[in-house]
Amino acid sequence: MRMIRCFVDVELSPGLNLRLPEDKSLHLVRVLRMRVGDDVTLFNGDGADYRAQIIGVEKRAVEVAVEECTPINNESPLDIHLLQGVARGDKMDLILQKATELGVRAIWPVLTERTEVKLDADRAERRMAHWRGVIAAACEQSGRTRIPRLQEPVALHDALVKLPTNARRLILDPHRGRALKALAIETNSPIVLAIGPEGGLGERDHLLLGKAGFEGVQLGPRVLRTETAGLAVLAGLQALFGDWS
């Protein structure tokens, strides 16, 4: 039987009765056709699943009773940070969704030399809210109980000074990089993977990343699109050094 999981940004504990947010309620009732007595799994990012039962259905609200807490430990042993050049529209959504499924711990959207997306303060705030929803939905689907951290979109040079100081820093480079399998990766240190937007990283970007200690890695001789590149490296890291090995 399929497990229905819902992310809720509230404290959860057994014995709690809770009215779910309107969007979650409408999805459960109108899309999934759930009714009083049905079970649903809630999580809030604290590392546990909470089994709950629907005890009330109104026009735009569902009330549940939280019955049981089950700690879940399915996070990757790799502490991977994706430094992603902001891509347009659905491409960015795809990157966030699949990177979450692949176990990334943190995502840093950055504005680079060739970034085509323009984000003023209002648009950045709307994008952040949308991206958080994409990430939460990916956690619902994939069974993760920890939500990857989403950083505010900033210029590349501003992000570089905020990265973990002890991180292994990688950039996908099909021309000058070493083979991914040739790397020696330590699971007790963070890994930062830098990926450019559409059109790739510019010369100034490469200079900044080089000065910040990024080393090139490659998956082969072909140039990958921005929505493919980071995901391919993430999958390779998990297969070689993470919980796929």
N, C-alpha and C positions, 0 to 999 in steps of 0.2 A: 504494500500500500504506500502511495506517495506521501512523503512528509511535507506539510505546508509550513513554511517558515516565514516569519515576519520580523523585520527590524523595528524596534521601538526605542526611542531615545529617552527612556525613563528608567528609574531604579526598579528592579524586579526582585521578587522574593515569593516563596510559597505562601499561600494564604491571601495574597493580594488580589482584589477585584479591580479591574482596569477597563476603562473605555478606550478603545483603540482610536487612533486618528481617523479622520473621515476618509482619506484616500485608501488606507488599509482596510477599513470597514467595507467600503464600496467594492473593493477588489474581492474580498472574501465572499461577500453575499451575491453580488451581481455577476462576477466573472466565474468564481469557483463554486457558486451555488451552495455555500456552507450554511448550516442551520444550527439551532440550539442543540447542544449535546455533542457536536463535532469537536474534535481535538485540533489544536493549532500549536505550533512551536514558536515561541518568542525568543528573541535575543537582543541584547543591547550593547554588545561589544566588550563585555566583561570576561569573556572566555567560557561562557556556559550557555546551554540551551535550557529554556523553561517551558515545560509542557503545561498547556493551559486548555481549558474547555470553554466553549462558547455557552454563556448562560443567558444572554439576552440579545435580541436583534431589533433595532429600530430602523427608521427610514434611512438615516445617514450615520448610524453608529452601531458598533458591535461591542458588547461587554463580555469580558472573559474572566475566568477565575484561574489564577496561577496555582498549579498543583504540585509541581516537582521541578527541582533544579538539578541538571546534569552537567558537570564540568566536561568540556571538550578540549582536547589537545590535538589539533590537526594542523597547526602552523608549521611552515617550513623551517628547518634549522638554519636556513640562509636568511640573513637580514639584508634584503635587497631593497635599495632605493632607486626608483626610476626617475631620472632627470630627463623629462620629455619636452622637446620643443612643441609648443601648442600647435595642434593641427586643426584643420577646419571641421566644424560640424560633427557629422556622424563618425568621422575618422577618430576624433578624440574620444568620443563615447566608446568606440570599439576598443581602443587602446586601454582605457580605464577599466572596462569590463573584463577583458581577457587578462590583463596584468593582475587584477584582483584574483581571478580564478587560478592564475599561475603562482600565487603565493607571495606577491610583492608586499613589503611591509610599509613602504612610504612612496608617495608620488609627488614629484616636484614639477609642476608645469612652469616652463620658462619661455621667455620671449627672447628670440635670437636674432641674428643679423637678417635672416631670410624668413622670419615669421610673418605670415600674411594676415593673421588674425589680429585685429585691433581691439584692445580691451580698456575702455575707460572705467572709472570707479563703479558706475551703476551696472555696466555690462559684466564686469568682473564678478560682482556680487551675485548676479543672476547665474552666471556660468558656474560659480562655486556651488551654489545651491543645487543646480542641475547635476553637476559632477558627483556631488555627495550622494544624490539619489541613485545614480548609475552604479556607484561603488557599493552602496548598501544592497541594491537589488542583486548584484553579482555575489555578494556574501550570502544572501538568502538562497540563491540557487546552488552555490558551491558547497554549502555547509560550514563556511567559516564563521567563527564566533568572535573574531577580532577584526575590527574595521581598519583597513590600511589608512595611515595618516595622509591627508591631502593638504599640501602646503598652498599658500596663496600664490597665484601666478606673479612672478617678478622677472626682471631682466636677468639674463644669464650671469652677469658678473656679480649681481646681488645675491643670487642663490649660492654661488660657489663659496662665498665667505661663511655661509651658514651650514654647510655640509658637515657631517661627522668628521672630525679631524683624523681619526684612525682608520678611515674607510679605504678599501681597495677600490681604485677609480678606473673604470673601463669605458672605452668608447669604441663603437663598432666602426672598423675601418677595413674595407675589403682589399685595400692596396698595400697598407703598411703594418697591419696588425698581425699578431701571432694567432695561431690556431687556438680556439677556445679550450680544447682538450689539453693543450700544452701548459695551461695556467696551473699554478699551485694555489688553490683557494682554501683559506682557513675559515671555518664556520663560526669562529668566535669573534670575527671582525665584520663590520658592515661592508657591503658592496654597493657602490654607486655606479649605475649604468647610464651613460649619456647618449641620447638619441636625438637627432635633428628633426625639424619639421619637414613639410613638403619642400623639396629643393635642397635639402640637406643643410649641413652647417657651413657657414661662411668662413673665410680666412681668419677674420678677427675672432670668431668663435673657437676655431682650432687653436689659435694662439693662447687664448684665455684658458682653455682646457689643458693645453700642454703645460702651461705655467702652474696650473693647479694640480699637476701630477697624474693626469689621466693617461693611460696606456692603451694602445690600439689592440683590438681583438678582431678576428674575422671568422665567419662561418663558411666561407668559400669565395669564389671569384666574382659572384654576381652582386649587383647593387640592389638592395631591398628597399621597398617603400617604407615610409615612416610608420604606417600601421602594421607592417610585418616585422620590421627590424627588431624592435625591442622585445616583442613577443617571442621571436625566434631565439634570441639570446637568453631570455628568461627560461624558456623550455630547455635549452641546452645546459644552463647552469643547474637547473633542477635535476636533469638526467645524469649529469656528470658528478655533481657535488652535493645535491640536495636529497630530498626524500623520494626521488624517483630511482635513485641508484641502488 
